[in-house]
Amino acid sequence: MQQRAISHAALDAVLRWGARIEQNGATVFFLGRRHLPTHLAPADAARLEGTVAVVTRDGAVLTTFRCHR
């Protein structure tokens, strides 16, 4: 996570609010604009939007990254 400059708070947010997709034996969490709560400050929402986390079956975080499409 440090190499990609994704904080623990951003990881917590994507695991809490992100869309959950089961794929290839792992779970992919994607935090898009529509998944963000409305009470977030605009700057925080912009920073979190597009965050992705891939979690293995045993709960270990495999990788995190930001996807800006």
N, C-alpha and C positions, 0 to 999 in steps of 0.2 A: 504494500500500500504506500509506503514512503516513496518508492521510486516513481510512482504515478501521482504523487501529491494528493492522495485521497485520505482525508482524515478519518479517525475512528467515528466521529459524529456523522460524517457522510455515509459511512458503512452502516451505522445504526439506522439512519434514515432510509436507506435503500432496502434494508431488510425489514423494516417496519411498514413502509408505505408502498414499496415497489410492487409491480406486477410480477407474479411468480410463474415461471415456465419450466416444466420438467423436460430435459433434453439430454440425451446421450448419457444417462446415469447420473447427471448432476442437475442442480436446480439453478436457474438463471433468474436473478432479480433485476428488473429494469425500472428505473424511476423516471418516468416521463412527466411532462407538464400536467397532465390530467390526474396524476397520482399524488401530486403535492397538495398538502393541506392549505386552505385559504388563509390561515393565520400567519403563514411565513412572510417575512419581509421580502420584498422583491429581489433584493441582492442575494439573499440566502437561497431563494427559489431558483434564481438564474445559475448559481454555483452548483446546486444539487441536480438540476435537470440534466438528464442523459447519463447519470451514474449507473453503472452495471456492476453486479457482483455475481461471481460463479461460485457456488457452494457444493461440495461433495456430499455424498449420501451420509457420511458420518459427521457432517456439520462443519468441516474445515473449510475456510475460505481459500479457494484455489487461486482466484485472481480478481482484481477490480480494475475498471477502466471507465473512461468517459466516452460516450458515443454521441457525437453531434451530427445528427442528420437533419 
